[in-house]
Amino acid sequence: MNKKLIERSIFQKIWEEIDSHHIILLNGARQVGKTTLLKMLMSKLKSEKNISDSQLHYVDLEDINQLLIWDDQRSAIKTLPDNNQKHYFFIDEFQNAKTIGSTLKVIHDHHPNIKLIITGSASWYLNINESLAGRKIVIPIWPFSFKEYLTTILEQKEWLRLYQETTTPSENIISLLNSHLFDYLLFGGYPEVVTMTSTKEKIEKLKSLISAYLRKDIKIWNYNANTLEVQKLLSLLASQIGSQLSLSHLSNNSNLGQSIVSNRMELLQNTFILHFLPPFFKNKQKEIIKSPKVFLIDTGIRNSLLNITSILPKTEDFGALAENFVTTELLKKNNPLEKIYFWRTRQGQEVDIIIKRKDKIIPIEVKGGNYKNVPSGLKSFIRTYQPQEAYVLNWSIAKDEQYKNCLVKFRPIWFVNNI
């Protein structure tokens, strides 16, 4: 694979932990690039720390022979080197070994010369039989962000020029980046999809990703999920991105009981295909405090589920895609000091996204078309919470406007990476 394609923005954060005492867990959906990151780490250990091949150990737990070894603590421990050199074990798809938790704990606690770097495609507690509190650091891995996508498809010189000009975008820059955003929203950011050149290949790859997810990831041992019902539910959710979750609506349309729907929703969230955005509130009498908004981690997966092969800007559906994009771009920043929400009052005033960054609150309204005026919901939030800045992310309008004591910045949708 081309080196440029695997330079992820999260890599430096992972590298900073390479000699810490923590087990590093790279957690994310299937085929988002976790294995590539492991191989990058191995390469950098050799080139920058002079670690030899004999000190690097790659374990693929989708290989039945290796799974049989690592699913038994005694056989796994026997594979460990018997010298005091520093060794690095890279364990891919750890959740396939149901009893691996106690093994990892023993290695961490009694073999200090062994560094564990593991990947998983399901939330930690789904398939781990031993608490590793205080022993692990969990780093979420997402599909390519829009910035990573641009660095992949553009020549370095062109990318650097764009990067320098995006904080004060000209009409030419807005037009160019909008054309790239359009493709990104249609096919998403899964690394293998991004690197494909033909539309047909991208469409077929997205369908195969969904098939692999349904065949493998939903077979988590403590769920008794039918693949057809999960696919139906997932398609229903894909048609409702940006909407508040309604279990009764999903139950009625899927012909599944609400308890089953709730169980499957947990499964979809814990296997990193779905994200719930919680409501922001301080006044329980006036503001919505329950019913999160629903988003998929990738717009390409969403469009494939709905058999959408083309999209039009400035439409209602494009607006939903844009809101999904802005939400996931913020999540991909992986900032532990930042939380994101949505806001809605019981009278119907709403703001799409609220960023809570330490003591600072930043409201963001997302529009699929051009928008020149401060939306009424945003005005209501500004009057209530008095933020210093707010954003209206839209198709191509770029200007600043003062409302009360708040500077409202109108910017293109992709500008979310600069907020």
Buried (B, 14 or more C-beta within 10 A) or exposed (E): EEEEBBEBBBBEEBBEBBEEEBBBBBBBBBBBBBBBBBBBBBEBBBEEEEBEEEBBBBBBBEBEEBBEBBBBBEEBEEEBBEEEEBBBBBBBBBBBBBBBBBBBBBBBEEBEEBBBBBBBBBBBEBBBEBEBEEBBBBBBBBBBBBBBBBBBBBEEEEBEEBBEBBEEBEEEBBEBBBEBBBBBBBBBBBBBBBBBEEEEEBBBBBBBBBEEBBEBBBEBEEBEBEEEBBBBBBBBBBBBBBBBBBBEBBBEBBEBEEEBBBBBBBBBBBBBBBBEBBBBBEEEEEBBBEBBBBBBBBBBBBBBBEEBEEBEBEEEBBBBBBBBBBBBBBBBBBEEEBBBBBBBBEEEBBBBBBBBEEEEBBBBBBBBBEBEEBBEBBBBBBEBBEBEBBBBBBBBBBEEBEBEEBEBBBBBBBBBBEB
